[in-house]
Amino acid sequence: MQLQLICEDPSLESHFSELTSRWGLQHDANSILALVHTGERLELRKTDEPKLGAIFVDLVGVQLVIAESLVAVKVKQLQKRQG
């Protein structure tokens, strides 16, 4: 896949290059989509409409929500068994 590959933190450039290479991504300066490493997270940006903002996924937060949901299901199951 070709998109603009942008690393905003120069100290992370080699890590970002390794990551994008592993994922098979290639830089295309003419692409309207950009994968941006902000130093804190990876974002997908539509460069021709900056007012839309970036898209990113908080994988840690998602994992916590899933874990909390699983715990809630287990607690309900135990409550049903205990009557």
C-alpha positions as protocol buffer text, in pm:
chain_id: "A"
residue {
  index: 1
  type: MET
  ca { x: 0 y: 0 z: 0 }
}
residue {
  index: 2
  type: GLN
  ca { x: 125 y: 346 z: -80 }
}
residue {
  index: 3
  type: LEU
  ca { x: 60 y: 647 z: 140 }
}
residue {
  index: 4
  type: GLN
  ca { x: 251 y: 937 z: 275 }
}
residue {
  index: 5
  type: LEU
  ca { x: 467 y: 814 z: 561 }
}
residue {
  index: 6
  type: ILE
  ca { x: 539 y: 1091 z: 809 }
}
residue {
  index: 7
  type: CYS
  ca { x: 731 y: 1071 z: 1134 }
}
residue {
  index: 8
  type: GLU
  ca { x: 697 y: 1391 z: 1336 }
}
residue {
  index: 9
  type: ASP
  ca { x: 964 y: 1287 z: 1588 }
}
residue {
  index: 10
  type: PRO
  ca { x: 1307 y: 1259 z: 1422 }
}
residue {
  index: 11
  type: SER
  ca { x: 1437 y: 1040 z: 1704 }
}
residue {
  index: 12
  type: LEU
  ca { x: 1180 y: 772 z: 1608 }
}
residue {
  index: 13
  type: GLU
  ca { x: 1246 y: 777 z: 1233 }
}
residue {
  index: 14
  type: SER
  ca { x: 1439 y: 446 z: 1223 }
}
residue {
  index: 15
  type: HIS
  ca { x: 1171 y: 270 z: 1432 }
}
residue {
  index: 16
  type: PHE
  ca { x: 897 y: 410 z: 1206 }
}
residue {
  index: 17
  type: SER
  ca { x: 1086 y: 303 z: 892 }
}
residue {
  index: 18
  type: GLU
  ca { x: 1127 y: -49 z: 1030 }
}
residue {
  index: 19
  type: LEU
  ca { x: 757 y: -67 z: 1117 }
}
residue {
  index: 20
  type: THR
  ca { x: 634 y: 56 z: 779 }
}
residue {
  index: 21
  type: SER
  ca { x: 874 y: -178 z: 600 }
}
residue {
  index: 22
  type: ARG
  ca { x: 748 y: -476 z: 802 }
}
residue {
  index: 23
  type: TRP
  ca { x: 391 y: -381 z: 708 }
}
residue {
  index: 24
  type: GLY
  ca { x: 484 y: -348 z: 340 }
}
residue {
  index: 25
  type: LEU
  ca { x: 400 y: 22 z: 319 }
}
residue {
  index: 26
  type: GLN
  ca { x: 564 y: 251 z: 66 }
}
residue {
  index: 27
  type: HIS
  ca { x: 589 y: 629 z: 74 }
}
residue {
  index: 28
  type: ASP
  ca { x: 393 y: 813 z: -193 }
}
residue {
  index: 29
  type: ALA
  ca { x: 421 y: 1193 z: -168 }
}
residue {
  index: 30
  type: ASN
  ca { x: 112 y: 1229 z: -391 }
}
residue {
  index: 31
  type: SER
  ca { x: -120 y: 1015 z: -176 }
}
residue {
  index: 32
  type: ILE
  ca { x: -408 y: 1195 z: -5 }
}
residue {
  index: 33
  type: LEU
  ca { x: -374 y: 957 z: 293 }
}
residue {
  index: 34
  type: ALA
  ca { x: -86 y: 979 z: 538 }
}
residue {
  index: 35
  type: LEU
  ca { x: 24 y: 746 z: 814 }
}
residue {
  index: 36
  type: VAL
  ca { x: 173 y: 976 z: 1077 }
}
residue {
  index: 37
  type: HIS
  ca { x: 381 y: 876 z: 1380 }
}
residue {
  index: 38
  type: THR
  ca { x: 331 y: 1164 z: 1624 }
}
residue {
  index: 39
  type: GLY
  ca { x: 568 y: 1026 z: 1886 }
}
residue {
  index: 40
  type: GLU
  ca { x: 270 y: 922 z: 2098 }
}
residue {
  index: 41
  type: ARG
  ca { x: 61 y: 726 z: 1849 }
}
residue {
  index: 42
  type: LEU
  ca { x: 1 y: 633 z: 1487 }
}
residue {
  index: 43
  type: GLU
  ca { x: -261 y: 838 z: 1305 }
}
residue {
  index: 44
  type: LEU
  ca { x: -422 y: 815 z: 964 }
}
residue {
  index: 45
  type: ARG
  ca { x: -482 y: 1159 z: 813 }
}
residue {
  index: 46
  type: LYS
  ca { x: -658 y: 1267 z: 496 }
}
residue {
  index: 47
  type: THR
  ca { x: -420 y: 1537 z: 376 }
}
residue {
  index: 48
  type: ASP
  ca { x: -657 y: 1707 z: 133 }
}
residue {
  index: 49
  type: GLU
  ca { x: -915 y: 1771 z: 409 }
}
residue {
  index: 50
  type: PRO
  ca { x: -724 y: 1856 z: 729 }
}
residue {
  index: 51
  type: LYS
  ca { x: -1044 y: 1976 z: 901 }
}
residue {
  index: 52
  type: LEU
  ca { x: -1153 y: 1612 z: 927 }
}
residue {
  index: 53
  type: GLY
  ca { x: -880 y: 1546 z: 1179 }
}
residue {
  index: 54
  type: ALA
  ca { x: -686 y: 1227 z: 1234 }
}
residue {
  index: 55
  type: ILE
  ca { x: -808 y: 874 z: 1291 }
}
residue {
  index: 56
  type: PHE
  ca { x: -634 y: 664 z: 1554 }
}
residue {
  index: 57
  type: VAL
  ca { x: -716 y: 362 z: 1766 }
}
residue {
  index: 58
  type: ASP
  ca { x: -633 y: 348 z: 2134 }
}
residue {
  index: 59
  type: LEU
  ca { x: -544 y: -21 z: 2149 }
}
residue {
  index: 60
  type: VAL
  ca { x: -468 y: -8 z: 2521 }
}
residue {
  index: 61
  type: GLY
  ca { x: -805 y: 147 z: 2595 }
}
residue {
  index: 62
  type: VAL
  ca { x: -981 y: -103 z: 2369 }
}
residue {
  index: 63
  type: GLN
  ca { x: -810 y: -392 z: 2548 }
}
residue {
  index: 64
  type: LEU
  ca { x: -917 y: -253 z: 2886 }
}
residue {
  index: 65
  type: VAL
  ca { x: -1280 y: -224 z: 2775 }
}
residue {
  index: 66
  type: ILE
  ca { x: -1276 y: -579 z: 2641 }
}
residue {
  index: 67
  type: ALA
  ca { x: -1119 y: -707 z: 2965 }
}
residue {
  index: 68
  type: GLU
  ca { x: -1378 y: -524 z: 3176 }
}
residue {
  index: 69
  type: SER
  ca { x: -1657 y: -671 z: 2963 }
}
residue {
  index: 70
  type: LEU
  ca { x: -1520 y: -1022 z: 3002 }
}
residue {
  index: 71
  type: VAL
  ca { x: -1495 y: -978 z: 3379 }
}
residue {
  index: 72
  type: ALA
  ca { x: -1855 y: -855 z: 3391 }
}
residue {
  index: 73
  type: VAL
  ca { x: -1972 y: -1161 z: 3195 }
}
residue {
  index: 74
  type: LYS
  ca { x: -1783 y: -1397 z: 3428 }
}
residue {
  index: 75
  type: VAL
  ca { x: -1928 y: -1227 z: 3737 }
}
residue {
  index: 76
  type: LYS
  ca { x: -2281 y: -1266 z: 3598 }
}
residue {
  index: 77
  type: GLN
  ca { x: -2215 y: -1631 z: 3520 }
}
residue {
  index: 78
  type: LEU
  ca { x: -2091 y: -1692 z: 3874 }
}
residue {
  index: 79
  type: GLN
  ca { x: -2390 y: -1508 z: 4022 }
}
residue {
  index: 80
  type: LYS
  ca { x: -2630 y: -1727 z: 3822 }
}
residue {
  index: 81
  type: ARG
  ca { x: -2456 y: -2045 z: 3939 }
}
residue {
  index: 82
  type: GLN
  ca { x: -2473 y: -1937 z: 4302 }
}
residue {
  index: 83
  type: GLY
  ca { x: -2843 y: -1862 z: 4258 }
}
